[in-house]
Structures are given as structure tokens and as C-alpha cells.
Amino acid sequence: MRLNRNTIILLVISVVIIVGVLLINSNEATAPAEPGTPAATAAPVALFPGVVQESVVRFEIRDNATGSYTVMTKDAADIWRVDATFGTDRAVDQVEAVGTMGVFATLDSTDNFETDDLAAFGLGTPTHTLAVATEDEQVFIMHVGDASPTSPRYYVTIDTGEFTLETPPEVTAEATDALNAEATEEATEEATEEAATAEPSAPTGPQTIPAEVSLSGTRTVYLVTATFVDNLVALIAEPPYEPPPSPTPPPTSTPNPFSEVEQTATAAVPLQTATAGAVIDSAADVLAPALTGIAPTPTRVPETTDEAE
């Protein structure tokens, strides 16, 4: 069977298209997940293996540019407390606090790669640093860098270490007496002046985040979904407090159920009824003789006698 020219051209075009599609798919399968980055490993990775929501006893997040922070600590009764740059005197939202620990503990990444050029991904000086400490005295720190230019994710890197919960030193009775004996009025005044001029205190408890964060060397960089990171960073400006109470509305006067027109109409009803009754009575007096045939009894006027004169 002989093929005409048009059929041959169509076959050639089809072969070219099929080969092109195969080449594109092959390139996508072997290309890095993020253009411009080292070859990425596409595999789900838990950022904090072994950490569960219940084991977290401390959470800290800081804006490395401004120093603003939020620190959350859990006491022995599993009650969360907050110390923050933008703190308030409202009660801590315990549900949100527990949920925050759950979000942090379950963070994962589907792409990661190794690089020694941390500055290229905003990790030389991270924008934010987050840290959790667990009840078994482990610390997990996440440094946040730039946002990916091709997907809604952030570049992050992880540090781990040990953490020791600080406990206040034991104060004996002898030490207390000695301190009381040394306290003078002058010292008290000086302490009061110092307290009035003191700078705002740092977050309470041991610091898990260094005062200045600067990273270098070869590290594993993970790509983490931006929504989760943004929600955690938002805790700096809006710590997990209960919402403020709703203001009590001012008392309002009870509206009159009748409008002015209705009030006028209602007041006119008794007057109209009385007028109608009087008309009916007058008509009855006039019509009664005609209907009954009995003349009305004339009214007699008493006569005046001569004796009266």
C-alpha cells in the first residue's frame, strides 16, 4: 500500500511531538525542585522527629530584625503562660496555645537540599527563629529564611541541642536574715530608682535562641509550606490571648408601640363613641311618638296663686 504525501507528513509530525513530550517529561523528572538551587531530594521529612504536642514545655519565636518575641511556657499543671513583647493582662487562650504546639511538632518538608551558600536563601541571617524545648530537655530550633520565588514555601534550616530548665536557687532562713540586715533605706531608694529606669526585661526563663543569629557552613535546607510558618510568626504581634471582653451596650429607651398618628386615632375613638351615643338618644326622643302613637307628656309649669302675690 502506497502512502500519499500528506499521510507521510502527518506521521512525521506525530513522531516529533511524541519524542518532544518524552524529552520534557524526562527533564522534569531529573530537574531540581527549585530552579537555581542544588539538586533537591523530593521526600517527606519530619522536621522534629520524636516531638509530640504533649512533650513540648516551652515555645519561643523571635523576629531577628527587631528583637520582638513571644515565649510560651507550660507549668506542672499543663497551664500555658505567655511572656511577649506585645503582651497584655488578658488570660492565655489555652486551646490556641496547645494547637500551636501541635502545628510546630508536626511540621514537615517534601523537598530538601544541601548547600554552603546560605545567604542565597536568606539563611545567613535568618528573618525569624523558632525554638521548642521538650520535657526530656531537648531543643529544636528552626531558622526561617527567604520565601521561595517559585512556590508558597520558605527556606528553613534546623538546629538541635540540649536544654536545661532553670530552677530558682534555694533560699535558706539564714540567707534571708542576712539580706534583711543588709537592707537599708538608702539601698531601697536606689533600687526603686533603678527599677524605674530599667530597660524592658528579656524573655523569662533560659534563652534557647542566641541574641544574634548568624549561620554558616554546609547545611540541609528544607522547604516548608508558607501558611504554617506565617501562622507561627504571627504569634509575635498577636500572642495567644483570650479575646477582649465585648463592651456593654448602653441602655436604650423602650420605644412607644404606637406612632403619633396611631396615638391620635386611639384618643379620638372614645370621643367619637360618645358623640354617636348622644345623636342616637336625640333621634330616639324624636321618633318615639311617631312609632308608638303616644304623644309625649307635656311638662307642666306650676301656677302662681294670688296668695303668693
C-alpha positions in Angstrom: 0.0 0.0 0.0 1.4 3.4 -1.0 1.1 6.3 1.3 0.4 9.7 -0.1 2.4 12.8 0.8 0.0 14.2 3.3 -0.1 11.0 5.3 3.7 10.8 5.5 3.9 14.4 6.7 1.3 13.7 9.5 3.2 10.6 10.6 6.5 12.6 10.8 4.8 15.4 12.8 3.3 12.9 15.2 6.7 11.2 15.8 8.3 14.6 16.5 5.6 15.5 19.1 5.8 12.2 20.9 9.6 12.5 21.1 9.3 16.1 22.4 6.9 15.1 25.1 9.1 12.2 26.3 12.1 14.6 26.5 10.2 17.2 28.5 9.0 14.6 31.0 12.4 13.2 31.3 13.9 16.6 32.1 11.2 17.4 34.7 11.9 14.1 36.5 15.6 14.9 36.8 15.4 18.7 37.4 15.8 20.2 40.8 12.6 21.0 42.7 13.5 24.7 42.9 15.2 26.4 39.9 18.6 27.9 40.8 19.0 25.6 43.8 21.2 22.5 44.2 19.5 19.2 43.3 16.7 18.7 45.8 15.6 15.4 47.3 11.8 15.0 47.0 10.9 13.0 50.0 8.7 13.8 53.0 10.8 14.6 56.1 9.6 15.3 59.6 11.5 18.4 60.8 11.2 17.4 64.5 11.2 13.6 64.7 10.1 12.3 68.1 8.5 15.6 69.2 4.8 15.4 70.1 2.5 18.1 71.2 2.3 16.9 74.8 6.0 16.8 75.3 6.6 20.5 74.5 7.2 22.6 77.6 8.5 25.8 76.0 8.0 27.6 72.7 9.8 30.7 71.6 9.7 32.8 68.4 11.7 35.9 67.7 11.9 38.5 64.9 15.7 38.7 64.4 15.5 42.2 62.9 13.5 43.9 65.6 14.1 41.6 68.6 10.3 41.3 69.2 9.4 37.9 70.7 6.8 35.7 72.2 7.7 33.0 74.7 5.2 30.4 75.9 6.0 28.1 78.8 3.9 25.2 80.3 3.9 24.7 84.1 3.5 21.5 86.1 -0.3 21.7 85.8 -0.1 21.9 82.0 -1.2 25.5 82.0 0.5 27.7 79.4 1.8 31.2 80.2 2.9 33.9 77.8 5.7 36.4 78.0 5.8 38.7 74.9 6.9 42.0 73.6 3.2 42.7 72.9 1.9 41.1 76.0 -1.4 42.0 77.7 -3.0 41.2 81.0 -5.7 39.0 79.4 -5.8 35.3 80.1 -3.9 33.0 77.8 -6.0 31.1 75.3 -5.1 27.5 76.3 -6.7 26.0 73.3 -4.7 28.1 70.9 -1.5 27.5 72.9 -1.9 23.7 72.7 -2.8 24.0 69.0 0.4 26.0 68.3 2.5 23.2 69.8 0.7 20.7 67.6 1.4 22.7 64.5 5.1 23.1 65.3 5.6 19.5 66.3 4.1 18.2 63.0 5.9 20.5 60.6 7.4 18.6 57.6 9.1 19.2 54.3 8.7 17.4 51.0 11.9 18.9 49.4 15.4 19.5 50.9 18.9 20.0 49.6 22.4 20.7 51.0 24.2 24.0 50.4 27.0 26.1 51.8 25.6 29.3 50.2 23.1 30.0 53.0 22.9 33.7 52.2 21.4 32.9 48.8 18.4 31.6 50.6 18.1 34.2 53.3 19.6 31.8 55.9 22.9 33.6 56.5 21.0 36.0 58.8 17.5 34.4 59.2 14.5 36.6 59.4 12.9 34.6 62.2 14.0 31.9 64.6 11.6 29.5 66.4 12.5 27.0 69.2 10.8 24.4 71.2 12.0 22.6 74.3 10.7 19.3 75.4 10.2 17.7 78.8 13.2 15.4 78.2 15.4 18.5 77.8 15.8 18.5 74.1 15.8 21.7 72.0 14.8 22.0 68.3 15.4 25.3 66.6 14.1 26.4 63.2 15.7 29.3 61.3 13.5 30.9 58.7 15.0 32.4 55.5 13.5 33.8 52.3 10.4 32.7 50.6 10.8 30.5 47.5 10.4 32.5 44.3 8.5 29.7 42.6 6.2 28.2 45.3 4.4 29.3 48.5 7.1 27.9 50.8 10.0 29.2 52.9 13.6 28.0 53.1 14.4 26.8 56.6 17.2 25.0 58.4 17.2 23.1 61.7 19.4 23.0 64.8 19.2 20.7 67.8 20.7 20.7 71.2 20.2 20.2 74.9 18.2 22.3 77.2 18.3 22.6 81.0 15.3 24.1 82.7 16.4 26.7 85.2 15.1 26.5 88.8 15.3 29.3 91.3 18.1 28.9 93.9 17.1 27.7 97.3 16.8 30.5 99.9 17.6 29.5 103.5 16.4 31.3 106.6 20.0 32.4 107.4 20.4 33.9 104.0 17.1 35.7 104.3 18.1 37.2 107.7 21.4 38.3 106.3 19.7 40.0 103.4 17.2 41.7 105.6 20.0 43.0 107.9 21.9 44.5 105.0 18.8 46.2 103.5 18.9 49.9 104.4 16.6 52.8 103.4 19.3 54.2 101.1 19.6 50.9 99.3 15.8 50.6 98.9 15.7 54.1 97.4 18.4 53.2 94.9 16.7 50.0 93.9 13.5 51.9 93.3 15.2 54.4 91.1 17.0 51.6 89.1 13.7 49.8 88.7 12.0 52.9 87.3 14.8 53.5 84.7 15.4 49.8 83.8 15.2 48.6 80.3 12.5 46.1 79.4 13.4 42.6 80.5 14.3 39.8 78.2 12.0 36.7 77.9 11.7 34.9 81.2 13.5 31.6 81.6 16.6 30.2 79.9 17.3 31.5 76.4 17.1 28.9 73.7 17.7 31.4 70.9 21.1 33.3 70.7 21.0 37.1 70.9 22.3 37.3 67.4 21.8 34.5 64.8 24.3 34.1 62.0 24.7 30.9 60.2 27.5 29.5 58.0 28.9 26.2 56.7 27.1 23.5 54.8 23.6 22.8 56.0 20.5 21.0 54.9 17.8 23.4 53.7 14.2 22.4 53.8 11.2 23.9 52.0 8.2 24.3 54.4 4.7 25.4 53.5 4.3 29.2 53.9 0.9 29.1 55.6 2.2 27.2 58.6 5.3 29.4 59.0 3.2 32.6 58.6 0.8 31.5 61.3 3.6 30.8 63.8 5.3 34.1 63.0 2.0 36.0 63.6 2.2 35.0 67.3 4.8 37.7 67.8 2.4 40.5 67.0 -0.7 38.6 68.3 0.2 36.3 71.2 -2.4 33.7 72.1 -4.5 35.6 74.5 -8.3 35.3 75.0 -10.2 38.0 73.0 -11.0 41.2 74.9 -14.5 41.3 76.5 -17.2 42.8 74.4 -18.2 46.3 75.6 -21.5 46.5 77.4 -24.1 48.3 75.1 -25.6 51.5 76.6 -29.2 51.2 77.9 -31.8 52.2 75.3 -35.3 53.6 76.0 -38.2 51.4 75.3 -39.9 52.6 72.1 -43.6 53.6 72.3 -45.6 50.8 70.5 -47.8 53.4 68.9 -46.8 56.1 66.5 -48.1 59.7 66.9 -50.7 59.0 64.2 -51.9 55.9 66.0 -52.0 57.7 69.3 -54.2 60.4 67.8 -56.5 57.9 66.2 -56.8 55.9 69.5 -57.6 59.0 71.5 -60.4 60.0 69.0 -62.2 56.7 69.4 -63.9 57.5 72.9 -64.9 61.0 71.7 -66.5 59.6 68.5 -68.3 56.9 70.6 -69.7 59.5 73.0 -70.9 61.8 70.1 -72.6 58.9 68.4 -74.4 57.9 71.6 -75.8 61.4 72.1 -77.1 61.5 68.5 -78.8 58.2 68.9 -80.5 59.3 72.1 -81.8 62.5 70.5 -83.1 60.6 67.5 -84.9 58.2 69.8 -86.7 61.1 71.5 -88.0 62.5 68.2 -89.1 59.2 66.6 -90.7 57.6 69.7 -94.2 59.4 69.3 -94.5 58.5 65.7 -93.7 54.9 66.2 -95.8 54.4 69.3 -98.7 56.8 68.7 -98.4 58.2 72.2 -97.8 61.9 72.4 -95.2 62.9 74.7 -96.3 64.1 78.1 -96.1 67.9 78.3 -94.2 69.3 81.0 -96.5 71.2 83.5 -95.4 74.5 84.9 -96.8 75.2 88.4 -99.4 78.1 88.5 -98.8 81.2 90.6 -101.6 81.9 93.1 -102.9 85.3 94.4 -101.9 84.4 97.9 -98.4 84.1 96.7 -98.7 87.6 95.4 
